[in-house]
Amino acid sequence: MKRIWIIIFFSVLFVAFVIVWNKSYWSGLEESYVPVEKEKPHPYLPIDRGVFSGSERGLRYEEMPYDEAHQRSLETYYDNRAYDGAPPSIPHPVKEERSMGSVTCLQCHKSGGFVSKFDAYAPITPHPEMINCRQCHVTKKTEALFVKTEFIKKEHASVGNNNALPGSPPVVPHHIQMRENCLSCHAGPAAPAEIRVTHPQRENCMQCHVLKMQEVTDREMNTTKFNLP
């Protein structure tokens, strides 16, 4: 009987040895590998991502009849800003005075559309991912806190033929920081009629329309680059 237990004991040791050796052997043959992500992040730069973010609405804008009775003008568009490039103020009463906006603002300004309460079309925000809306956008309440000053607004971008060459696409006459989604201002029923684009279905606006650096003239750029007098 004792011999049987000794045989069983050594048999168990032998089986354990085989299992450990086998595992160690196959681990030594295991090849290295590089993990591959199934979904890669979008290669667009942040500034480019904004250009494409509203492109899915381009075809709808092309087929959409415009409501002339409720369309905005470019004068109204600029009057709603403290200066050229400033965030537009909120031209209507807000639901909660002390809120930061977010869901309350995005109810109308994430996708746009007609708001019967204000009898107007809600412009689409070009940056719906920034939910603290009232960090930059303020309501118009100047009667009690502010007084009139001699501040003069900077001349805003003009509308017209600013082509770089005859027949070339118009250049973008303003900076696009926070305004990368071109269609939010240049297409749809809330777009000012003067700057409404005729081809909203072409989603890559910056493929043809380039920025115009307003602060630096062509002569200044050339003298700086080539060190001319």
Salt bridges, closest charged atoms under 4 A:
GLU56 OE2 - ARG57 NH1 3.85
ASP67 OD2 - HIS70 ND1 2.74
GLU97 OE2 - ARG134 NH2 3.21
GLU97 OE1 - LYS141 NZ 3.49
ASP119 OD1 - HIS70 NE2 2.83
GLU215 OE2 - LYS154 NZ 3.57
GLU215 OE1 - HIS175 NE2 3.42
